[in-house]
Amino acid sequence: MIRIVLAEDQGMLLGAMRSLLSMEEDIEVVGLAKNGEEAIQLVNELQPDVCIMDIEMPVKTGLDAAEALRGSDCKIIILTTFARPGYFERARKAGVRGYLLKESPIEELVNSIRIIVDGRRIYAPELVDFVYEDDSENPLTERESQVLELIAEGKTTKEIAAELFLAAGTVRNYISTILEKLGVGNRIEAIARFKEKGWNK
């Protein structure tokens, strides 16, 4: 069961989110907060798996709360109407695992929660584009680029490890870093973004 704390200052939206998420068999909403300060208290008290927070809340914003909870085991997801690069960058630096827009369908939020609990990060595509739209520099190291190019060739983790004289675990670590740097959820999306930006040239 995935235990979740919700933080949202609009009461109607908070109630609706609670109802919709509670319909999922593997999700339990264990706490509700109306500001960032309450979110911090509930996360520390209840030790949930995930805390989903709005940004603009009274007392403490969602970003303030995310920064305060950075060392926590709880995975933070920002759910907001604001597709602002500045907010997104601050959220990334605070270590949030997800940054999603409220216009997304509930099915997408539920799927993202499960992916994030599984150890990956999910960022709204519009925001990932902001990060790179004025920056054509490849964010991957030379070795990470090599790994991704071999993935694009259809090679397995074991085959990549053998070709680069690395342990399979090391290759898996490289892949996790690649997905995080590119803000994508899987290898196919990583390859697509890498080629789209022309970093494979």
PEJOJO-V994843 format. One record per pair of residues at least 24 apart in sequence whose C-alpha atoms are under 6 Angstrom apart, sorted by the first residue. I is the first residue (numbers start at 1). J is the second residue. Records with the same first field share a line. If there is no record, write none. Layout:
# PEJOJO-V994843
I->J / J
This chain:
# PEJOJO-V994843
1->26 / 27
2->26 / 27
3->28 / 29 / 48 / 49
4->29 / 30 / 48 / 50 / 51
5->29 / 30 / 31 / 32 / 51
6->32 / 51 / 52
7->32 / 33 / 34 / 39 / 53
8->34 / 54
9->34 / 35 / 57
36->60 / 61 / 62 / 65
49->74
50->74 / 75 / 76
51->76
52->77 / 78
53->78 / 79
54->78 / 79 / 80
67->94
97->121
98->122 / 123
99->123
100->124
123->183
138->199
